[in-house]
Amino acid sequence: MIPGHVIPGHVIPPALLRDLLRDSLALWGVAGEAGWDGDALRVAAAGRSFLVRAAGEADRPARWLLADAAAPDRPPRPALSVTGLLGALRGRLVAPAPVRRLRIAPRAEAPAVPPGAAAAADPGLTPVLLVTGFLGSGKTTLVARMLRDPALSRTAVIVNEFGAVGIDHDLLAAGSDGPVRLATGCLCCAVRGSLAATLLDLDRRRRDGEAPFERVVIETSGLADPAPILHELMTDADVAARFRPDGVVTLVDAVHGEASLAAHPEARQQAALADRLIITKTDLAAPSPALRGALAALNPDAPVMEAARGDVPPDRLFGGGRPRPLPARAAAAHTDGIGHVVLSPADPVPGAALALFLRALAELAAGRLLRAKGFVRVAERPDRPALIQGVGHVFEPPEWPDAPPGGEAETRLVLIAAGMPPRWPGRLLAAISAEVREETLRRAAAA
């Protein structure tokens, strides 16, 4: 056991630090080991060896020292925090690559309405539902059924591959530069240029009174990754001021879905990012236990529905973008590299620790994080858990609902990732929280 004085005044258990380093090596795909060498942790990986020591009071504000064991005369590299230590170690072991920095989506503000323009029917943000699924999963059938439902009149539908899988070629006029008006009061158009430009053009037409709509449905191609579309909705300031993501609905074919999930990473990515899963073509085949098991492993939090010929009640489609109360489980299930972790620490998380944790996820996970969603009980506001939502390295600003989900102010944060060691996020959060609490006590004592 490492002597207690090696981490002076620190509450990170030595075993936690060792295991966090081991998990980090696995996260980065580096074969290696971490173990005690006297009063230091020796990390041997990629043919190199490094020593990790806790910094002494004379080294403050540094908390950690990282030294190259093969160059004892070289000064060790100081790190201000455990995340800085991990970043320095990763820089020594992993080939340089573009670093993903945490990006906070712009907080939406109501756009100004030009003089003489008609205001939108909904003064708030317009919900945008993303309908995705692998080739042949039934997206076209579902969206066409939606357009015929009177409850979904005044809906704008955007197809992101014109002429390839369209809702109905009669609805998409090849030479049209604008949306096609449907008999139900809905609109249909194809992406021309960027999605942001299409949405903003629709909004302009709505304010000019040309194209009234209250919601938007985006039908993706069968090979599309939903993440970049969500990124664009979250990070384009003009779009975020007018529209808000209302969730991802992913369709999975009951006949071919099991084979698609096994063979195609695009299908697994679509299922992993879903807020709601719909098993289609149940009139042709009953969903197999293996299919349900694969979906549960990829995305255990998403409700699973069944639909024959696209028949799904509208209220089951919209409103899925806000996380629901989650079951109290912390185990991770994995299917071909994509898995989930539910973090549910008993104690509230310091606000600074939450911010550092989200930044570390974005920067240290090397693009493995697919989605984060849930509620976090923050120490500074323990009675109002923060709503956290992120896609990849892009996160929305935290929201603070008036009432806790399900009446319980507890932390339930779901992380969906590819190739992430299942215990790494929890160990990282515990280590960061320990350092933040230590620093808070130190500053209070010095005041």
Secondary structure by P-SEA (a helix, b strand, c coil): cccccccccccccaaaaaaaaaaaaaaacccccccccccbbbbbcccbbbbbbbbccccccccbbbbcccccccbbbbbccaaaaaaaaaaaccccccccccccccccccccccccccccccccbbbbbbbbbcccccaaaaaaaaaaccccccbbbbbccccccccccccccccccbbbbccccbbbbcccccaaaaaaaaaaaaaaccccccbbbbbbcccccaaaaaaaacccaaaaacccccbbbbbbbcccaaaaaaccaaaaaaaaaccbbbbcccccccccaaaaaaaaaacccbbbbbbcccccccccccccccccccccccbbbbccccbbbbbbbcccccaaaaaaaaaaaaccccccccbbbbbbbccccccbbbbbbbcccccccbbbbcccccccbbbbbbbbbcccccaaaaaaaaaaaaaaaaaaaaaaaac
